[in-house]
């Protein structure tokens, strides 16, 4: 019976280890690439969110500073009207100056304690079709609070008949220590955002003013695309549940990191393919070597089982092969015969 051809165990283990290396390399490469992409994305998101928060805080501070400045101007006008309760020319002069210097203010009204309009700019009488100043219970409650506390009070935001969002500020007027009326400033929310949200801010973000019920009162933006991260902050003043919401949009500058990430993925795919090809070639070579070894072992076993002596020579008479039977017949080993020329030993 012919012996079964085998491959040396050490060689087989070495080949299996070499075939395992590409797999391990592929796994490590994929883990490294995915980790790098995740870290880059996380870093980009964190930077965008930090920039968003800083910009929102800057915008909120800017709006608050402006509204606080208008409060002081309206309070000064209320004090002047307290000293001159019948001087409509003073009201028109000072209110007209306020409206010209503050385009975000739509109207300034002078109301009596019974909510009867004494005067108003830009119109002599408040127009019922424009807004509902002095007619809603919420507005009257705001005026009552201002008179009762003796200091300014903001109204809840509301939607006017023109479908625009508004809020009001009520400044009490006292004559000889007694309430004599209310000075009211009317703010359209969209006008406020138009005046104090700069162009570069609107090119990056969508700015909205909403309440706790997510009702939209005004917005400004010059960007289009897919919205990204958002950040909300209380809009105080005027307060009363109003919130300033800013939504960041993906800019064109994000294309370069995505292109880089795509190139890394393509490179990883190329390395993956090349390693797999090397693995396939090594496996085929190992199989070919196994087949060759098996064939050689088979032929060797066949030759060693013969009783006929065999010798092979090249064209110059040089012995290139002898089998075991020939060695036993001559008494020489194959090392002593192979490579010899006549005369033979």
Secondary structure, 3 states (H helix, E strand, C coil): CCCCCCCCHHHHHHHHHHHHHHHHHHHHHHHHHHHHHHHHHHHHHHHHHHHHHHHHHHHHHHHHHHHHHHHHHHHHHHHHHHHCCCCHHHHHHHHHHHHHHCCCEEEEEEEECCCCEEEEECCCCCCCCCCCCCCCHHHHHHHHHHHHHCCCEECCCEECCCCCEEEEEEEEEEECCEEEEEEEEEEEHHHHHHHHCCHHHHCCEEEEEECCCCCEEEEECCCCCCEEEEEEEECCCCCCCCEEEEEEECCCCHHHHHHHHHHHHHHHHHHHHHHHHHHHHHHHHHHHHHHHHHHHHHHHHHHHCCCCCCEEECCCCCEEEECHHHHHHHCCCHHHHCCCCCCCC
